[in-house]
Amino acid sequence: MFYRETGQFKTSYTADEAIFPIAQDRWFIFGVIAIAVFVVPFLIDDYGANAVLLPFLAYALAAIGLNILTGYCGQVSLGTGGFMAVGAYSTYKLVTAYPDLNLIVIVILSGLITAAVGVLFGLPSLRIKGFYLAVATLAAQFFLVWMFNKFDWFCNNCATGQITMPTVDMFGLQITGPGADPATRYLFCLGIVAVFALLAKNIVRGRIGREWMAIRDMDIAAEIIGIRPLQAKLSAFAVSSFYVGMAGSLYFGVWLSSAEPGEAFDINQSFLVLFMVIIGGLGSIMGSFLGAAFIVLMPLVLKNFMVDGLNIAVVTAKHVEITLMGVLIIFFLIVEPHGLARLWQIAKEKLRLWPFPH
């Protein structure tokens, strides 16, 4: 009863095909955005920004990128960490070479550079798929990290190999560097993630998104009906890498401010983003946010519960966290393969009939 579409009449195809055709969905999204913009910035502190909100936003953008490739197009990738490194190093080189360039432009350019690299490593998808494609993207992960470690040009000949984000101001506000206001950093990331999440939602609902899903479901049948596998797969790699590159830019530039490729962008990052997509839900933009929130918040909840509440050693708590992560992955794959996004859909279906039985 709380979620009935009855009476919400549409007078045009445009209104019926809107992203949020049901009023309750629009109210919910507008409410979340209003709280995120007008309430959270007044409550945020350094711990909340660095431990929760900034990693959530950066990982959510990376999860959207991987979900486009794996969830919508069906191309398995284990090179997310390497592509995030491309975005991060692109941001560093652009900021140091053009210090007066707008940071939003830098983030977008970093995504475009990563998209070009993603297309290059996506070429094997034209001949191989499944496990073999996963191995090919895994090779891309190791190659990219090795390249950034090997050539000093990427870190401006720094002896330690570490890159550090310089201070960047935009519209009179400091966005990066020491002393940057956490609310300003949060709003900058929130704006980019919100805009490009909306763009991704529109892309997957359009012609390009339908081509990706056709390739995912049955590539041979998709080719028979006129879909070009070359164009569909490479466009998926390009758009996915674009989002992952922007995520790497925010991850390094706004959140961490300094990074080393061997630690910040290792294979663990690739698996972590993949876990977010699996737990959140393959083929769902909402699932990317739910998975990122779950992966970011779960370690904090476990740490506070086990270390602070039960006085368990930090090392033991870390082992429990890793074990629980594996158990949850198996649980979601068996019980609910579509992840948290499917549970949200089921809840909305229940609200359509509540309080009446099925």
Protein Blocks (a to p, Z undefined) as FASTA:
>chain_A
ZZccghpacfbfklmmgmblpfklmmmmmmmmmmmmmmmmmmgcfklmmmmmmmmmmmmm
mmmmmmmmmmmnopacfklmmmmmmmmmmmmmmmmmmmmbcfklmmmmmmmmmmmmmmmm
mmmmmmggcjllmmmmmmmmmmmmmmmmmpmklnoopaklpacdddddeehiafbdehia
fklmmmmmmmmmmmmmmmmmmmmmmmmlmmmmmmmmommlmmmnopafklmmmmmmmmmm
mmmmmmmmmmmmmmnopacfklmmmmklmmmmmmmmmmnoghiaklmmmmmmmmmmmmmm
mmmmmmmmnopafklmmmmmmmmmmmmmmmmmmmmmnojmlmmmmmmmmmmmoccdZZ
